[in-house]
Amino acid sequence: MVFETSKMRTLLILCMLPLIEMFLMNTNANTNKYIDTLKKQGRPTYLNELNGRRRQFKWKHDDRRIKKNSVDKEDDESNQKPVFMNATFVINQIGSRGLFLRNNEDDEKRSKKEVSSSNGNFYLQDVKQYNFTSIGGYTNIKRELLQMLDMIQYPGNYSKYNVRLPKGILLYGPPGNGKTLLARCFAGESGLSIIATSGSEFQEKYVGTGPARIRELFEFARDNTPCMIFIDEIDAVARKRGSDGEAAQAERDSTLNQLLVELDGFGSFLDKKIFVMASTNRIDIIDPALLRPGRIDKKIQVPIPDKDTRKEILKIHLDKKPIESDFEWMADELTEGMSGAEIEHILNEATLLAIRKNSIPVKSEDLESVREMNIVGAGAHQMPPMTGELALRVAVHELGHAIVAINSINHDNPKKCTIMTTNKMLGYTLFPTQNSTLVTLNSLHDRIKVLLGGRIAEELIFGSESISTGAADDLQKCQQLAHDMTLLYGMGTQLIYPRLSDNSKREIDDAVFTIIRKNYVEAKAILRENQDVLVQIAVELVKKQTLTFKEIVELLP
């Protein structure tokens, strides 16, 4: 029996009060008689709780008679007539322990967020407040997901073409591009409750915990259909299976096997009313058995946003922010190569910076400053300005990079040079973000020349015997790039080098040295031609601490 309203429940309890009082009185009388009988027989009596606390008694045996060892007179008198709880307290206790049926009104107030699995590891979430308007851009991805929703809501439109709904969707791509948000919006648009978890939830030190949680997850989903399961960072549980024999590997393989079995067993959404979606940043390490058709059928890449997508993302995050900057500049240059999360971060940090400086509204300079902080790690931990020979040496080094870049056809011009000291570096030369997927041989050679420019500038101005350690990072990058050109890109003296013979190793080393030596000679020739102007611009850089590309070009002959 379920009571419709709380009023009916209250009325029923009031009607039951006299009956409960009579029951307690009768029980009290019967209990007193039973206690008197026990005492006449010399047997001990154990009483229930009295005013919320338990009385302590000690007994000892003497000639088959049990006597109390130490009890005061007041307690002895109170033991004769046990006190029972009144009816109101009993009802409260019964109600608090869930012996009364809950009414529908209370059940309706319970949010689905409170519904949990048997062991409390998974929860149902209601995400109806999310929809695709919360995501800027990514039109093609939205179109694919909306087709999935259309198949769920109107399966008859597709069954006549003998097509089926994919059993699962895997969203993959670089971090920070909205894979989790897309899953929430998909569930919100469909009206499905979502069981959101992550791959790390299935990893524990105890053997068998992972497979057990997989079973718990899908049992919980079957009990709450229709619903959607979303597993974030699924690579933590679905990594390629190995044969190294380690216990951790065996446990992860068992967890993955259980996941594969569950994905095979639950069928399509139209049959079981369960939809599975997952996300990962590392699709290359996912086990192929999980990605085969019939398990995770559809794979959707969520890439770094393009220009049109960046514009839509900016429109969302610029709402109510006091930012006065050219919108096209922000979409074209400021946020180029950034993920959606990075775009939101740079706008938020620039607003906070302007508030600290008491310079609302936010200007383009604030946005550029925050972007620079993210690239080079500068900002809050700036050191006092450098002076003397150290400042001149750092200025010469940075301008060596800049001048070589300006005189290289296949390299981007620098945006600025600075010797403002931070906790990470003494100075830096800032170049535009490079997002090209294909890079030519000439571009790679120019990149090596620019990396060597700082060291060569120090040699020309201060002498080869007075060089510093400032070029350590540049030389490491230069060597790695030349090595990749030789082995990975086939840009050495040979197209392919066998890696097993000692002779091949010597040839690889010679090819790397040849690439570096060639670019070193060319970069040195560029700087020798501009040696005098290099010193003049370095002196100006020491005075101003920072020079933009335009200021550097004006000082060049």
C-alpha positions as CSV (number, residue, x, y, z in Angstrom):
1,M,0.0,0.0,0.0
2,V,1.4,3.4,-1.0
3,F,0.0,6.6,0.5
4,E,-0.8,9.4,-1.9
5,T,-0.1,12.4,0.3
6,S,1.7,13.1,3.5
7,K,-1.6,14.2,5.1
8,M,-3.0,10.7,4.8
9,R,0.1,9.3,6.3
10,T,-0.1,11.6,9.3
11,L,-3.8,10.8,9.8
12,L,-3.1,7.1,9.8
13,I,-0.3,7.5,12.4
14,L,-2.6,9.4,14.7
15,C,-5.3,6.7,14.4
16,M,-2.7,4.1,15.3
17,L,-1.5,5.8,18.5
18,P,-4.1,4.4,20.9
19,L,-3.5,0.9,19.5
20,I,0.2,1.2,20.0
21,E,-0.3,2.6,23.6
22,M,-2.5,-0.4,24.4
23,F,0.0,-2.8,23.0
24,L,2.9,-1.3,25.0
25,M,0.9,-1.4,28.2
26,N,0.0,-5.0,27.7
27,T,3.6,-5.9,26.9
28,N,4.8,-4.0,30.0
29,A,2.5,-6.0,32.3
30,N,3.5,-9.3,30.7
31,T,7.1,-8.5,31.1
32,N,6.8,-7.6,34.8
33,K,5.2,-10.9,35.4
34,Y,8.0,-12.7,33.6
35,I,10.7,-10.8,35.5
36,D,9.0,-11.6,38.9
37,T,9.0,-15.3,37.9
38,L,12.7,-15.2,37.1
39,K,13.6,-13.6,40.4
40,K,11.6,-16.2,42.4
41,Q,13.7,-18.9,40.6
42,G,16.9,-17.0,41.4
43,R,17.7,-16.5,37.7
44,P,19.3,-13.3,36.4
45,T,17.2,-10.7,34.5
46,Y,18.6,-8.6,31.7
47,L,16.8,-5.4,31.0
48,N,16.5,-3.3,27.9
49,E,17.6,0.2,27.4
50,L,16.6,2.7,30.1
51,N,16.4,6.4,29.1
52,G,18.8,5.8,26.2
53,R,21.6,4.0,28.2
54,R,22.3,0.4,29.1
55,R,22.6,-0.6,32.7
56,Q,25.7,-2.7,33.7
57,F,25.3,-5.7,36.0
58,K,27.7,-8.2,37.5
59,W,26.7,-11.6,38.6
60,K,28.3,-14.4,40.6
61,H,27.4,-18.0,41.2
62,D,26.9,-19.3,44.8
63,D,25.2,-22.6,45.5
64,R,23.4,-22.6,42.2
65,R,22.0,-19.2,43.1
66,I,23.1,-16.1,41.1
67,K,23.4,-12.9,43.2
68,K,24.1,-9.4,42.1
69,N,27.6,-8.3,43.1
70,S,27.3,-4.5,43.3
71,V,24.2,-2.6,42.5
72,D,23.0,0.5,44.4
73,K,19.5,0.7,45.9
74,E,18.1,3.1,43.4
75,D,19.1,0.9,40.5
76,D,17.7,-2.2,42.2
77,E,14.4,-0.5,42.6
78,S,14.4,0.7,39.0
79,N,15.1,-2.8,37.8
80,Q,11.8,-4.1,39.2
81,K,9.7,-2.2,36.6
82,P,11.4,-1.7,33.3
83,V,10.5,1.5,31.5
84,F,9.5,1.3,27.9
85,M,9.6,4.0,25.2
86,N,6.4,5.9,24.6
87,A,4.4,5.5,21.5
88,T,5.5,8.7,19.8
89,F,9.2,7.8,20.2
90,V,8.5,4.3,18.9
91,I,6.8,5.7,15.8
92,N,9.7,8.1,15.2
93,Q,12.1,5.2,15.5
94,I,10.1,3.0,13.1
95,G,9.8,5.8,10.6
96,S,13.5,6.7,10.8
97,R,14.4,3.0,10.2
98,G,12.3,2.9,7.0
99,L,9.6,0.5,8.3
100,F,6.9,2.8,7.0
101,L,6.3,3.1,3.3
102,R,7.5,6.2,1.6
103,N,4.9,8.3,-0.1
104,N,5.1,9.2,-3.7
105,E,5.6,12.9,-2.9
106,D,8.9,12.2,-1.3
107,D,10.0,9.9,-4.2
108,E,9.2,12.6,-6.7
109,K,11.4,15.1,-4.8
110,R,14.4,12.7,-5.0
111,S,16.7,13.7,-7.8
112,K,18.1,11.1,-10.1
113,K,21.5,12.2,-8.9
114,E,20.8,10.3,-5.6
115,V,20.2,7.0,-7.4
116,S,23.3,4.9,-7.0
117,S,24.4,1.4,-7.9
118,S,24.5,-1.5,-5.4
119,N,27.9,-0.7,-4.0
120,G,27.6,3.1,-4.5
121,N,30.3,3.3,-7.2
122,F,28.1,4.7,-9.9
123,Y,25.4,7.3,-10.0
124,L,22.6,8.4,-12.4
125,Q,22.9,12.1,-13.4
126,D,20.2,14.2,-15.0
127,V,21.9,16.4,-17.6
128,K,18.8,17.9,-19.3
129,Q,20.2,21.4,-18.8
130,Y,22.9,20.6,-21.3
131,N,22.4,20.9,-25.1
132,F,24.4,21.5,-28.2
133,T,24.0,25.3,-27.9
134,S,26.5,25.0,-25.0
135,I,29.2,24.0,-27.6
136,G,30.6,26.5,-30.1
137,G,31.4,25.3,-33.6
138,Y,32.1,21.6,-34.5
139,T,29.2,21.6,-36.9
140,N,30.1,18.3,-38.5
141,I,30.4,16.5,-35.2
142,K,27.1,17.9,-34.0
143,R,25.5,16.7,-37.2
144,E,26.7,13.2,-36.7
145,L,25.5,13.1,-33.1
146,L,22.1,14.6,-34.0
147,Q,21.7,11.8,-36.6
148,M,22.2,9.3,-33.7
149,L,19.5,11.0,-31.7
150,D,17.2,10.9,-34.7
151,M,17.8,7.1,-35.0
152,I,16.9,6.7,-31.3
153,Q,13.7,8.8,-31.5
154,Y,12.5,7.7,-35.0
155,P,13.9,4.3,-35.7
156,G,11.3,3.6,-38.3
157,N,12.8,6.2,-40.7
158,Y,16.0,4.1,-40.8
159,S,14.8,0.5,-40.5
160,K,13.4,0.6,-44.0
161,Y,16.9,1.1,-45.3
162,N,18.2,-1.9,-43.2
163,V,20.6,0.2,-41.2
164,R,21.2,-0.2,-37.5
165,L,22.1,2.2,-34.7
166,P,25.8,2.1,-33.6
167,K,26.2,0.3,-30.3
168,G,28.7,2.8,-29.1
169,I,30.6,6.0,-29.9
170,L,34.2,6.8,-29.2
171,L,35.3,10.5,-29.1
172,Y,39.0,11.0,-29.5
173,G,41.4,13.8,-30.0
174,P,43.7,16.3,-28.1
175,P,42.7,17.2,-24.6
176,G,40.6,20.3,-23.9
177,N,38.4,20.2,-27.0
178,G,35.1,19.3,-25.3
179,K,34.8,15.5,-25.6
180,T,33.2,15.2,-22.2
181,L,30.9,18.2,-22.8
182,L,29.8,16.7,-26.1
183,A,28.8,13.5,-24.3
184,R,26.8,15.5,-21.7
185,C,25.1,17.5,-24.4
186,F,24.2,14.4,-26.3
187,A,22.6,12.9,-23.2
188,G,20.8,16.2,-22.5
189,E,19.5,16.4,-26.1
190,S,18.2,12.9,-26.0
191,G,16.6,13.2,-22.5
192,L,18.6,10.2,-21.3
193,S,20.0,10.0,-17.8
194,I,23.8,9.5,-17.9
195,I,26.0,7.2,-15.8
196,A,29.3,9.0,-16.0
197,T,32.5,7.3,-14.9
198,S,36.2,7.2,-15.9
199,G,38.6,4.4,-16.7
200,S,40.5,4.8,-13.5
201,E,37.4,3.8,-11.5
202,F,38.0,0.2,-12.5
203,Q,41.6,0.1,-11.3
204,E,42.3,-1.1,-7.8
205,K,45.0,-3.0,-6.0
206,Y,42.7,-5.8,-5.1
207,V,42.4,-8.6,-7.7
208,G,39.0,-8.9,-9.3
209,T,37.8,-5.4,-8.4
210,G,37.9,-4.2,-12.0
211,P,35.8,-6.9,-13.5
212,A,33.3,-6.7,-10.6
213,R,32.9,-3.0,-11.1
214,I,32.3,-3.5,-14.9
215,R,29.5,-5.9,-14.0
216,E,28.1,-3.5,-11.4
217,L,28.1,-0.7,-14.0
218,F,26.1,-2.6,-16.6
219,E,23.8,-4.2,-14.1
220,F,23.0,-0.7,-12.8
221,A,22.4,0.5,-16.3
222,R,20.1,-2.3,-17.0
223,D,18.1,-1.5,-13.9
224,N,17.7,2.2,-15.0
225,T,16.9,2.0,-18.7
226,P,16.8,4.0,-20.8
227,C,20.1,5.5,-20.0
228,M,23.6,6.3,-21.3
229,I,27.0,5.1,-20.1
230,F,29.9,7.5,-20.5
231,I,33.4,6.3,-19.8
232,D,35.9,9.1,-19.8
233,E,39.6,8.3,-20.4
234,I,38.7,4.8,-21.4
235,D,42.4,4.1,-22.3
236,A,43.0,3.5,-18.6
237,V,41.0,0.4,-18.8
238,A,41.1,-0.5,-22.5
239,R,44.8,-0.4,-23.2
240,K,46.2,-3.0,-25.6
241,R,46.6,-6.4,-23.9
242,G,50.1,-7.7,-23.4
243,S,51.9,-10.9,-22.5
244,D,54.5,-9.7,-20.0
245,G,53.0,-11.7,-17.2
246,E,52.9,-8.9,-14.7
247,A,50.1,-8.9,-12.1
248,A,48.9,-5.4,-12.9
249,Q,48.8,-6.2,-16.6
250,A,46.8,-9.4,-15.9
251,E,44.3,-7.5,-13.8
252,R,43.9,-4.8,-16.5
253,D,43.4,-7.5,-19.1
254,S,40.7,-9.2,-17.0
255,T,38.9,-5.9,-16.6
256,L,39.1,-5.3,-20.4
257,N,37.8,-8.8,-21.1
258,Q,34.8,-8.2,-18.9
259,L,34.1,-4.9,-20.7
260,L,34.3,-6.7,-24.0
261,V,31.8,-9.3,-22.9
262,E,29.4,-6.7,-21.6
263,L,29.6,-4.8,-24.8
264,D,28.8,-7.9,-26.8
265,G,25.9,-8.9,-24.6
266,F,23.8,-5.8,-24.1
267,G,22.8,-5.4,-27.8
268,S,21.8,-2.1,-29.5
269,F,20.0,0.8,-27.8
270,L,16.7,-0.1,-29.5
271,D,16.8,-3.5,-27.9
272,K,18.3,-2.9,-24.4
273,K,17.8,0.9,-24.1
274,I,21.5,1.4,-23.1
275,F,23.8,3.6,-25.1
276,V,27.6,3.6,-24.6
277,M,29.9,6.5,-25.2
278,A,33.6,6.9,-24.3
279,S,36.4,9.3,-24.8
280,T,40.2,9.2,-25.0
281,N,43.2,11.2,-25.9
282,R,45.2,8.1,-26.9
283,I,43.3,6.1,-29.5
284,D,46.6,4.6,-30.6
285,I,46.9,2.5,-27.4
286,I,43.3,1.3,-27.3
287,D,42.9,-2.5,-27.8
288,P,41.6,-3.3,-31.3
289,A,39.0,-5.7,-29.9
290,L,37.2,-2.8,-28.4
291,L,37.2,-0.7,-31.6
292,R,35.9,-3.4,-33.9
293,P,32.4,-3.0,-35.4
294,G,29.8,-4.4,-33.1
295,R,31.3,-2.9,-29.9
296,I,32.4,0.7,-30.4
297,D,31.1,1.2,-33.9
298,K,31.5,4.9,-34.5
299,K,34.7,6.8,-33.9
300,I,34.5,10.6,-34.0
301,Q,37.6,12.8,-33.9
302,V,37.4,16.1,-31.9
303,P,40.3,18.1,-33.3
304,I,41.9,21.4,-32.4
305,P,39.2,24.0,-33.4
306,D,39.6,25.8,-36.8
307,K,39.0,29.5,-37.3
308,D,35.2,29.2,-37.6
309,T,34.9,27.0,-34.5
310,R,37.2,29.4,-32.6
311,K,34.8,32.3,-33.4
312,E,31.9,30.3,-32.0
313,I,33.8,29.4,-28.9
314,L,34.8,33.1,-28.4
315,K,31.2,34.2,-28.7
316,I,30.2,31.9,-25.8
317,H,33.1,32.8,-23.5
318,L,33.0,36.6,-24.2
319,D,29.5,36.8,-22.8
320,K,29.4,39.3,-19.9
321,K,33.3,39.7,-20.0
322,P,34.5,43.3,-20.2
323,I,36.8,42.7,-23.1
324,E,37.5,45.4,-25.7
325,S,39.6,43.9,-28.4
326,D,39.3,43.2,-32.1
327,F,37.2,40.0,-32.5
328,E,38.9,39.0,-35.8
329,W,42.3,39.5,-34.3
330,M,41.4,37.2,-31.4
331,A,40.0,34.5,-33.7
332,D,42.9,34.7,-36.3
333,E,46.0,35.3,-34.3
334,L,45.5,35.3,-30.5
335,T,43.8,31.9,-30.3
336,E,45.4,30.2,-33.2
337,G,46.3,26.6,-32.4
338,M,44.5,26.7,-29.0
339,S,42.0,24.2,-27.7
340,G,38.6,25.2,-26.5
341,A,39.7,25.0,-22.9
342,E,42.8,27.1,-23.6
343,I,40.6,29.8,-25.2
344,E,38.4,30.0,-22.1
345,H,41.4,30.0,-19.9
346,I,43.2,32.9,-21.7
347,L,40.0,35.1,-21.6
348,N,39.4,34.3,-17.9
349,E,43.1,35.0,-16.9
350,A,43.2,38.2,-18.9
351,T,40.0,39.5,-17.1
352,L,41.6,38.6,-13.8
353,L,44.8,40.4,-14.8
354,A,42.9,43.5,-15.7
355,I,41.0,43.4,-12.4
356,R,44.3,43.2,-10.5
357,K,45.7,46.1,-12.5
358,N,42.4,48.0,-12.0
359,S,42.3,48.5,-15.8
360,I,38.9,47.3,-16.8
361,P,37.9,46.8,-19.7
362,V,40.4,44.2,-20.8
363,K,42.6,45.4,-23.7
364,S,44.5,43.5,-26.3
365,E,47.7,44.0,-24.4
366,D,46.3,42.0,-21.5
367,L,45.3,39.1,-23.7
368,E,48.7,39.1,-25.4
369,S,50.4,39.1,-22.0
370,V,48.4,36.2,-20.7
371,R,49.1,34.2,-24.0
372,E,52.8,34.9,-23.5
373,M,52.7,33.6,-20.0
374,N,51.2,30.4,-21.2
375,I,53.8,29.9,-23.8
376,V,57.0,30.8,-22.0
377,G,55.9,30.5,-18.3
378,A,56.5,34.2,-17.6
379,G,54.4,36.5,-15.6
380,A,54.0,36.4,-11.8
381,H,57.6,35.4,-11.0
382,Q,59.5,38.1,-12.9
383,M,62.9,39.0,-11.5
384,P,64.5,42.4,-11.3
385,P,65.8,43.7,-14.6
386,M,69.3,42.7,-15.6
387,T,72.1,45.2,-16.1
388,G,75.7,45.3,-17.2
389,E,77.5,42.6,-19.2
390,L,74.9,39.9,-18.4
391,A,72.1,42.0,-19.9
392,L,74.2,42.7,-23.0
393,R,75.1,39.0,-23.4
394,V,71.4,37.9,-23.2
395,A,70.4,40.6,-25.6
396,V,73.0,39.6,-28.1
397,H,71.9,35.9,-27.8
398,E,68.2,36.6,-28.4
399,L,68.9,39.0,-31.2
400,G,71.0,36.3,-32.9
401,H,67.8,34.2,-33.1
402,A,65.8,37.1,-34.4
403,I,68.2,38.4,-37.1
404,V,68.7,34.9,-38.5
405,A,65.0,34.3,-38.6
406,I,64.4,37.7,-40.4
407,N,67.0,36.7,-43.1
408,S,65.6,33.2,-43.6
409,I,63.0,32.9,-46.3
410,N,61.3,29.7,-44.9
411,H,61.0,30.8,-41.3
412,D,58.5,33.0,-39.5
413,N,59.6,36.5,-38.4
414,P,59.8,37.0,-34.6
415,K,57.0,38.7,-32.8
416,K,59.3,40.2,-30.2
417,C,62.6,39.9,-28.3
418,T,62.8,40.4,-24.5
419,I,65.4,40.2,-21.7
420,M,62.8,40.4,-19.0
421,T,64.0,37.8,-16.5
422,T,61.6,35.2,-15.3
423,N,61.9,32.2,-13.0
424,K,62.5,30.0,-16.0
425,M,64.7,31.9,-18.4
426,L,66.8,35.1,-18.7
427,G,65.2,36.1,-22.0
428,Y,63.4,34.8,-25.0
429,T,62.4,35.4,-28.6
430,L,58.8,34.8,-29.3
431,F,57.7,33.3,-32.7
432,P,54.2,32.7,-34.0
433,T,52.6,29.3,-33.2
434,Q,53.4,26.7,-36.0
435,N,50.5,24.4,-36.8
436,S,51.6,23.0,-40.2
437,T,51.2,19.3,-40.6
438,L,53.7,19.2,-43.4
439,V,57.1,20.8,-43.2
440,T,59.5,21.1,-46.1
441,L,63.2,20.4,-46.0
442,N,64.1,24.0,-46.4
443,S,61.9,25.0,-43.4
444,L,63.6,22.4,-41.2
445,H,67.0,23.7,-42.3
446,D,66.0,27.3,-41.5
447,R,64.7,26.2,-38.1
448,I,68.1,24.7,-37.2
449,K,69.8,27.9,-38.4
450,V,67.6,30.0,-36.1
451,L,68.3,27.6,-33.1
452,L,72.0,28.1,-33.7
453,G,71.8,31.8,-34.1
454,G,72.0,32.6,-30.4
455,R,75.2,30.6,-29.9
456,I,76.8,32.0,-33.0
457,A,76.0,35.6,-32.0
458,E,77.8,35.1,-28.7
459,E,80.9,33.7,-30.5
460,L,81.1,36.7,-32.9
461,I,80.6,39.4,-30.2
462,F,82.3,37.9,-27.1
463,G,84.7,35.4,-28.8
464,S,84.7,31.7,-29.0
465,E,86.5,31.4,-25.6
466,S,83.8,33.5,-23.8
467,I,80.7,31.5,-24.8
468,S,78.1,30.7,-22.1
469,T,75.8,27.9,-21.3
470,G,72.7,29.9,-22.4
471,A,72.4,27.8,-25.6
472,A,72.1,24.4,-23.9
473,D,68.4,24.1,-24.7
474,D,68.8,25.3,-28.3
475,L,71.6,22.8,-29.0
476,Q,69.5,19.9,-27.6
477,K,66.6,20.8,-29.9
478,C,68.9,21.3,-32.8
479,Q,70.4,17.8,-32.4
480,Q,67.1,16.2,-32.0
481,L,65.7,17.9,-35.1
482,A,68.7,16.8,-37.2
483,H,68.4,13.3,-35.9
484,D,64.7,13.1,-36.8
485,M,65.5,14.5,-40.3
486,T,68.0,11.7,-40.8
487,L,66.1,8.7,-39.5
488,L,62.4,9.6,-39.6
489,Y,62.0,12.0,-42.5
490,G,64.7,10.4,-44.9
491,M,66.4,13.8,-45.3
492,G,70.0,12.6,-44.6
493,T,72.6,11.5,-47.0
494,Q,70.8,8.2,-47.4
495,L,67.0,7.6,-47.6
496,I,67.0,4.7,-45.1
497,Y,69.7,3.6,-42.6
498,P,69.7,0.0,-41.3
499,R,69.9,0.4,-37.5
500,L,71.6,-2.9,-36.6
501,S,75.1,-2.5,-37.9
502,D,77.9,-0.4,-36.4
503,N,78.6,1.0,-39.8
504,S,75.0,2.3,-40.1
505,K,75.3,4.0,-36.7
506,R,78.5,5.8,-37.9
507,E,76.7,6.9,-41.1
508,I,73.8,8.2,-39.1
509,D,76.1,10.3,-36.8
510,D,77.9,11.6,-39.9
511,A,74.6,12.6,-41.5
512,V,73.4,14.4,-38.4
513,F,76.7,16.3,-38.1
514,T,76.6,17.2,-41.8
515,I,73.1,18.8,-41.4
516,I,74.1,20.8,-38.3
517,R,77.5,21.9,-39.8
518,K,75.8,23.1,-43.0
519,N,73.3,25.3,-41.2
520,Y,75.9,26.5,-38.7
521,V,78.0,27.9,-41.6
522,E,75.0,29.6,-43.2
523,A,73.8,31.1,-40.0
524,K,77.3,32.4,-39.1
525,A,77.5,34.1,-42.5
526,I,74.1,35.9,-41.9
527,L,75.2,37.2,-38.5
528,R,78.7,38.2,-39.7
529,E,77.1,40.5,-42.3
530,N,74.9,42.1,-39.6
531,Q,77.5,42.1,-36.8
532,D,77.7,45.8,-36.3
533,V,73.9,46.4,-36.3
534,L,73.6,43.4,-34.0
535,V,75.5,45.3,-31.3
536,Q,73.5,48.5,-31.8
537,I,70.2,46.7,-31.5
538,A,71.4,44.8,-28.5
539,V,72.2,48.1,-26.7
540,E,68.7,49.3,-27.5
541,L,67.2,46.1,-26.2
542,V,69.1,46.5,-22.9
543,K,67.5,50.0,-22.5
544,K,64.0,49.0,-23.4
545,Q,64.0,45.4,-22.1
546,T,61.7,44.4,-25.0
547,L,61.6,45.1,-28.7
548,T,58.8,44.2,-31.1
549,F,59.4,42.9,-34.6
550,K,58.6,46.4,-36.0
551,E,61.1,48.1,-33.8
552,I,63.8,45.6,-34.7
553,V,63.2,46.0,-38.5
554,E,63.4,49.8,-38.1
555,L,66.9,49.5,-36.6
556,L,68.1,47.2,-39.4
557,P,69.9,48.8,-42.4
